[in-house]
């Protein structure tokens, strides 16, 4: 009887572990990013906020975003610019940020951006995500057809914390042979990054 219980527990553990490959991959990514970027206040807040966004997506049967450090650098730059007054709070320079990412990310096919500022130090990541989830425009980006994201956080000298989350869709290029074999009719569809974001 004890042997049966041992094997039953072992089987249950195997099932639990096999059911969570996405979460394990996400944790590995976060550990890698945390190890490379340090564990300062900004980094911890970025990773916690990003984790909560992916937790929401997973709970709603949406694929989690893949963390991309190039996107995070651009997001951090915008948060820093807002914190230092180099740009107004909002989406000023969004088109320029997209252009920068287009030079670094092959197949970029859409982008969106959420920003937020708060001076409330309590449960900052949870508060930021809650505010975004209760705003239809921010929620549309969080639930959007994007597959990669990066988060940037900056705090000014008065304690105001600025968040930028940048979302992109990266579509791998189609091999030339496959394109020649099955030509598709040209379609015209608006790309999200051509329009200035409507949300803050």
C-alpha positions in Angstrom: 0.0 0.0 0.0 2.7 2.5 0.9 4.4 1.7 -2.5 1.2 2.5 -4.3 0.9 5.9 -2.6 4.5 6.7 -3.4 4.0 6.0 -7.1 0.7 7.9 -7.1 2.4 10.9 -5.6 5.2 10.6 -8.2 2.7 10.4 -11.0 0.8 13.5 -9.7 4.0 15.4 -9.5 4.9 14.5 -13.0 1.5 15.6 -14.3 1.8 19.0 -12.5 5.2 19.6 -13.9 4.3 18.7 -17.4 1.2 20.9 -17.3 3.3 24.0 -16.6 5.9 24.3 -19.5 4.9 27.9 -20.2 5.3 29.0 -16.6 8.7 27.2 -16.3 9.9 28.8 -19.5 8.7 32.2 -18.3 10.5 31.7 -14.9 13.7 30.8 -16.7 13.4 33.9 -18.9 12.8 36.1 -15.8 15.7 34.5 -14.0 18.0 35.1 -17.0 16.8 38.8 -17.3 17.2 39.4 -13.6 20.7 37.9 -13.6 21.8 40.1 -16.5 20.1 43.3 -15.5 20.7 43.2 -11.7 18.2 43.2 -8.9 17.7 46.9 -8.3 14.3 48.5 -7.6 13.6 49.3 -11.3 14.4 45.8 -12.5 12.4 44.0 -9.8 9.4 46.2 -10.5 9.7 45.6 -14.3 9.9 41.8 -13.8 7.0 41.7 -11.3 4.7 43.9 -13.5 5.6 41.8 -16.6 4.9 38.6 -14.6 1.5 39.9 -13.6 0.6 40.8 -17.1 1.5 37.4 -18.3 -0.4 35.8 -15.4 -3.5 37.7 -16.7 -3.0 36.5 -20.2 -2.4 32.9 -19.2 -5.5 32.9 -17.0 -7.5 34.2 -20.0 -6.2 31.5 -22.4 -3.9 34.0 -24.2 -0.3 33.1 -24.9 2.2 34.8 -22.6 4.4 37.5 -24.0 8.0 36.7 -24.6 10.4 39.1 -22.8 12.7 40.9 -25.2 15.5 43.0 -23.8 15.8 45.2 -26.9 12.1 46.2 -26.3 12.8 46.7 -22.6 15.7 49.1 -23.4 13.4 51.2 -25.5 10.6 51.1 -22.9 13.2 52.1 -20.1 14.4 55.0 -22.2 10.9 56.4 -22.6 10.2 56.0 -18.8 13.4 57.7 -18.1 12.6 60.5 -20.5 9.2 61.1 -18.8 10.8 61.0 -15.4 13.5 63.5 -16.3 11.1 65.8 -18.2 12.8 65.1 -21.6 9.3 64.2 -22.9 5.8 64.8 -21.6 4.0 62.0 -19.9 2.2 60.1 -22.6 3.2 58.7 -26.0 5.4 61.4 -27.4 8.0 59.9 -29.7 6.1 56.6 -30.1 6.8 56.5 -33.9 10.5 57.0 -33.2 10.6 54.1 -30.8 8.9 51.9 -33.4 11.6 52.9 -36.0 14.3 52.0 -33.5 12.8 48.6 -32.9 12.3 48.0 -36.6 16.1 48.2 -37.0 16.7 45.7 -34.3 13.8 43.2 -34.6 13.3 41.4 -38.0 9.6 40.9 -38.8 8.2 43.6 -36.6 4.5 43.8 -37.8 2.7 45.9 -35.2 3.3 47.7 -31.9 1.4 49.2 -29.0 2.4 51.0 -25.8 1.0 51.5 -22.3 2.3 54.1 -19.9 1.4 54.9 -16.3 2.8 57.0 -13.5 2.2 56.7 -9.8 3.7 58.0 -6.5 2.0 55.3 -4.4 4.8 53.0 -3.2 2.5 50.3 -1.9 2.1 47.2 -4.1 3.3 49.2 -7.1 3.2 46.5 -9.7 -0.2 45.2 -8.7 -1.6 48.7 -8.7 -0.2 49.4 -12.2 -1.6 46.2 -13.6 -5.0 46.8 -12.0 -5.2 50.3 -13.4 -4.4 49.0 -16.9 -6.8 46.1 -16.7 -9.7 48.5 -15.8 -8.9 50.8 -18.7 -10.4 49.6 -22.0 -7.6 51.0 -24.2 -4.8 49.6 -22.0 -6.6 46.3 -21.7 -6.9 46.1 -25.5 -3.1 46.3 -25.7 -2.6 43.7 -23.0 -5.0 41.3 -24.7 -3.8 42.3 -28.2 -2.3 40.2 -31.0 1.3 40.8 -29.9 3.8 38.1 -29.0 6.8 40.0 -27.5 7.0 42.7 -24.9 9.4 44.6 -22.7 8.8 46.7 -19.6 10.7 49.8 -18.5 10.4 51.5 -15.1 12.0 54.7 -13.9 11.6 56.7 -10.7 12.3 60.4 -10.5 13.9 62.3 -7.6 10.5 63.1 -6.1 9.4 59.4 -5.9 7.1 59.4 -9.0 7.4 56.1 -10.7 6.9 55.9 -14.5 6.0 52.7 -16.4 6.2 51.9 -20.1 5.2 48.6 -21.5 5.9 48.2 -25.2 4.2 45.4 -27.1 5.2 44.1 -30.6 4.2 41.4 -33.0 7.1 39.7 -34.7 6.3 37.6 -37.7 9.1 35.4 -38.9 10.0 36.0 -42.5 8.6 33.5 -45.0 11.2 31.6 -47.0 11.6 32.7 -50.6 10.9 29.3 -52.0 7.6 29.0 -50.1 6.6 32.4 -51.3 7.3 31.6 -54.9 5.5 28.3 -54.6 2.3 29.7 -53.3 1.8 33.4 -54.2 -0.8 35.1 -52.1 -3.0 38.1 -53.2 -1.8 41.4 -51.8 -3.9 42.6 -48.9 -3.9 46.0 -47.3 -4.4 46.1 -43.6 -3.5 48.9 -41.2 -0.5 48.2 -39.0 -1.0 49.2 -35.4 2.2 51.1 -35.2 1.2 53.5 -37.9 -1.4 55.1 -35.6 -0.4 57.1 -32.5 -1.5 55.1 -29.4 -4.7 56.3 -27.9 -4.0 55.3 -24.4 -1.9 56.5 -21.5 
